[in-house]
Amino acid sequence: MPELQLTDLISSLPADAISTDADQLQRYSTDLGPVVDLQLPAVVVWPGTIEEVQTVLGWAYRTGTVVVTRGAGTGVSGGAHATAGCIVLSLERMNRILDIRPDDELAVVEPGVVNADLNAAVAEYGFMYAPDPASYRISTIGGNIATNAGGLRCAKYGVTREAILALEVVLADGTLIHTGHQTFKGVAGYDLTGLIVGSEGTLGVVVGATVRLKYLPDEVHTLAAFFPDFRIAAAGVLAVGKARIQPAIMELLDAATMSELDRQFGSSLSDRGTALLLIQTDGFGAAAEAEEIRRVLSCLGSTISTENAAEAEKLVELRRNSRGMEKPEEYRVGEDVAVPRSQLVLYVAELERMAAEHGVSLRSPAVMPARSPTPSPLRSRKERG
Ligand SMILES: Cc1cc2nc3c(=O)[nH]c(=O)nc-3n(C[C@H](O)[C@H](O)[C@H](O)COP(=O)(O)OP(=O)(O)OC[C@H]3O[C@@H](n4cnc5c(N)ncnc54)[C@H](O)[C@@H]3O)c2cc1C
């Protein structure tokens, strides 16, 4: 990057919004993904306004400099890793919740708002922001949008794309565009909002978002269904679907994951079975749905306990933490695999067979049944939850 031009950029931003300090360059050079070839940025910028983002991108466009956008840097696939001599554009200071509109069931936020902070703020109005990646306490809404993050609640409430109504985006040349609508129904025209969600910073920098809120359910029931066999537990997922119930959370944990969690967190899951199906129903029908699930899964030989709120929260948290992060990254591969619901048991059986054949230890896939069977073939995205 030519020195003179960098000076131009530095002089066009507030002094505390830009740094070439070696420690900062190092600190902002990687996210939580594996580092194969560490490369350092030339500069880190922390814009506080949309105009400052436009200044940075406009300057980068004119000088042909690469920009790597960054939220909280919790991504696990290296999307926010710096390239040599780039600008790391950290949105962490643009972290204001600009508006909460309970009657319209939406909120307007800057991209650096941490997911958990938004949830805490809207909870005061009786709402939640549904997408809850396991990193929700530390990751930003901008990063969640860029990765179309999912989470435990996505079985019922959908992934990030379904929670975003409108976006403000700065394009590569510094132009600001507005996409989407402030209403749930907005069907005219191209779906640019949907296109930008999940584009991992390749189409522009998200500088504002209008997000859809959901009412916090009055009632929540959590069931822990323990099975003697992982495949039967996987069949339980299908059985719940056939019973026409859409749980808010449905997660499947295998024996290896359960014993790892026991080892790490002092729980005693392994004493209760070989596989665990953790199911949460919510809303006015929660109790009736839980009862029906209990009936259906009992027929498959499951031992089921209804968890009190504290125990349920503990189990859900344990599930969020079961990403196999205890293994050194050079020995760990995380995959997010989607299969048609009808193939779930087959998938589990084949996975186990391949693991045994190649001597690989498995941590259970997070099994969240798609809300409708997907006709797509097996697809995989690296390391999403
Ligand atoms: C413990 C753990 C659990 C996780 N669990 C889940 C999970 O359950 N589900 C799931 O989907 N993911 C999960 N993830 C990965 C997930 O992608 C990130 O945690 C999160 O969505 C990224 O947010 P971030 O603010 O840290 O973004 P970063 O990591 O900083 O960036 C992620 C990507 O988004 C781009 N980006 C960031 N902000 C913007 C912006 N404003 N505009 C344009 N592009 C931008 C970056 O360039 C990068 O490509 C998990 C990660 C960890 C470490």
The ligand as an SDF file (V2000), in Angstrom:
LIG
                    3D

 53 58  0  0  0  0  0  0  0  0999 V2000
  -18.2030  -21.1490   19.7240 C   0  0  0  0  0  0  0  0  0  0  0  0
  -18.7920  -20.8030   18.3870 C   0  0  0  0  0  0  0  0  0  0  0  0
  -20.0670  -21.2000   18.1040 C   0  0  0  0  0  0  0  0  0  0  0  0
  -20.6320  -20.8950   16.8720 C   0  0  0  0  0  0  0  0  0  0  0  0
  -21.8950  -21.3030   16.6480 N   0  0  0  0  0  0  0  0  0  0  0  0
  -22.4960  -21.0300   15.4880 C   0  0  0  0  0  0  0  0  0  0  0  0
  -23.8260  -21.4540   15.2770 C   0  0  0  0  0  0  0  0  0  0  0  0
  -24.4370  -22.0660   16.1400 O   0  0  0  0  0  0  0  0  0  0  0  0
  -24.3940  -21.1720   14.1060 N   0  0  0  0  0  0  0  0  0  0  0  0
  -23.7400  -20.4760   13.1210 C   0  0  0  0  0  0  0  0  0  0  0  0
  -24.3130  -20.2360   12.0540 O   0  0  0  0  0  0  0  0  0  0  0  0
  -22.4620  -20.0520   13.3040 N   0  0  0  0  0  0  0  0  0  0  0  0
  -21.8310  -20.3240   14.4510 C   0  0  0  0  0  0  0  0  0  0  0  0
  -20.5290  -19.9390   14.6580 N   0  0  0  0  0  0  0  0  0  0  0  0
  -19.8330  -19.2550   13.5340 C   0  0  0  0  0  0  0  0  0  0  0  0
  -20.5060  -17.9310   13.1910 C   0  0  0  0  0  0  0  0  0  0  0  0
  -20.3060  -17.6220   11.8170 O   0  0  0  0  0  0  0  0  0  0  0  0
  -20.0280  -16.7510   13.9830 C   0  0  0  0  0  0  0  0  0  0  0  0
  -19.9280  -16.9950   15.3550 O   0  0  0  0  0  0  0  0  0  0  0  0
  -20.8340  -15.4550   13.8060 C   0  0  0  0  0  0  0  0  0  0  0  0
  -21.9620  -15.4920   12.9810 O   0  0  0  0  0  0  0  0  0  0  0  0
  -19.9010  -14.4480   13.1980 C   0  0  0  0  0  0  0  0  0  0  0  0
  -20.1360  -13.1920   13.7570 O   0  0  0  0  0  0  0  0  0  0  0  0
  -18.9250  -12.2040   14.0120 P   0  0  0  0  0  0  0  0  0  0  0  0
  -19.5250  -10.9180   14.4420 O   0  0  0  0  0  0  0  0  0  0  0  0
  -17.9280  -12.7620   14.9250 O   0  0  0  0  0  0  0  0  0  0  0  0
  -18.3430  -12.0630   12.5310 O   0  0  0  0  0  0  0  0  0  0  0  0
  -16.8530  -12.2870   12.0290 P   0  0  0  0  0  0  0  0  0  0  0  0
  -16.3320  -13.6030   12.4430 O   0  0  0  0  0  0  0  0  0  0  0  0
  -16.0660  -11.1060   12.3740 O   0  0  0  0  0  0  0  0  0  0  0  0
  -17.0990  -12.3040   10.4480 O   0  0  0  0  0  0  0  0  0  0  0  0
  -17.7270  -13.4090    9.8480 C   0  0  0  0  0  0  0  0  0  0  0  0
  -17.8510  -13.1440    8.3500 C   0  0  0  0  0  0  0  0  0  0  0  0
  -18.7750  -12.0780    8.1360 O   0  0  0  0  0  0  0  0  0  0  0  0
  -18.1580  -10.9720    7.4650 C   0  0  0  0  0  0  0  0  0  0  0  0
  -18.7290   -9.7700    8.1040 N   0  0  0  0  0  0  0  0  0  0  0  0
  -18.7310   -9.4770    9.4310 C   0  0  0  0  0  0  0  0  0  0  0  0
  -19.4090   -8.3470    9.6500 N   0  0  0  0  0  0  0  0  0  0  0  0
  -19.8380   -7.9170    8.4490 C   0  0  0  0  0  0  0  0  0  0  0  0
  -20.6060   -6.7950    8.0120 C   0  0  0  0  0  0  0  0  0  0  0  0
  -21.0760   -5.8880    8.8720 N   0  0  0  0  0  0  0  0  0  0  0  0
  -20.8520   -6.6720    6.6840 N   0  0  0  0  0  0  0  0  0  0  0  0
  -20.3960   -7.5690    5.7950 C   0  0  0  0  0  0  0  0  0  0  0  0
  -19.6760   -8.6490    6.1400 N   0  0  0  0  0  0  0  0  0  0  0  0
  -19.4010   -8.8230    7.4470 C   0  0  0  0  0  0  0  0  0  0  0  0
  -16.6780  -11.1690    7.6630 C   0  0  0  0  0  0  0  0  0  0  0  0
  -15.9240  -10.5990    6.6060 O   0  0  0  0  0  0  0  0  0  0  0  0
  -16.5690  -12.6950    7.6850 C   0  0  0  0  0  0  0  0  0  0  0  0
  -16.5720  -13.1910    6.3550 O   0  0  0  0  0  0  0  0  0  0  0  0
  -19.9130  -20.1970   15.8810 C   0  0  0  0  0  0  0  0  0  0  0  0
  -18.6150  -19.7860   16.1660 C   0  0  0  0  0  0  0  0  0  0  0  0
  -18.0580  -20.0910   17.4120 C   0  0  0  0  0  0  0  0  0  0  0  0
  -16.6640  -19.6670   17.7030 C   0  0  0  0  0  0  0  0  0  0  0  0
  1  2  1  0
  2  3  1  0
  2 52  2  0
  3  4  2  0
  4  5  1  0
  4 50  1  0
  5  6  2  0
  6  7  1  0
  6 13  1  0
  7  8  2  0
  7  9  1  0
  9 10  1  0
 10 11  2  0
 10 12  1  0
 12 13  2  0
 13 14  1  0
 14 15  1  0
 14 50  1  0
 15 16  1  0
 16 17  1  0
 16 18  1  0
 18 19  1  0
 18 20  1  0
 20 21  1  0
 20 22  1  0
 22 23  1  0
 23 24  1  0
 24 25  2  0
 24 26  1  0
 24 27  1  0
 27 28  1  0
 28 29  2  0
 28 30  1  0
 28 31  1  0
 31 32  1  0
 32 33  1  0
 33 34  1  0
 33 48  1  0
 34 35  1  0
 35 36  1  0
 35 46  1  0
 36 37  1  0
 36 45  1  0
 37 38  2  0
 38 39  1  0
 39 40  1  0
 39 45  2  0
 40 41  1  0
 40 42  2  0
 42 43  1  0
 43 44  2  0
 44 45  1  0
 46 47  1  0
 46 48  1  0
 48 49  1  0
 50 51  2  0
 51 52  1  0
 52 53  1  0
M  END
$$$$
